[in-house]
Amino acid sequence: MEKRVASVSIIVEDPSSSAEINGILHTASEYIVGRMGIPYREKNISIINVVMDAPQDVISGVSGRLGRLPGVTAKTAYSKK
């Protein structure tokens, strides 16, 4: 299956979802190139960006599971290469 490079942007408004977020990301750890988390204390949210090199169904599955968590929004941008 062809791999794609993608950036998954995650906005966390409910910190109680953190353990579930980490669990979902752990299941795809073999595909994760890098991860950056930024706590935005003034707004009481966190922003996480995850770069993946994986088959498209793996990337969309991770993004979909993250987006279904309470207080979590996830969007994905794919490289054209």
HUFENSUL-V896368 format. One record per helix or strand. SS is the DSSP state (H for helix, E for strand). FROM is the first residue (numbers start at 1). LEN is the number of residues. Records with the same first field share a line. If there is no record, write none. Layout:
# HUFENSUL-V896368
SS: FROM-LEN / FROM-LEN
This chain:
# HUFENSUL-V896368
E: 3-10 / 32-9 / 45-11 / 72-7
H: 15-13 / 29-3 / 56-12
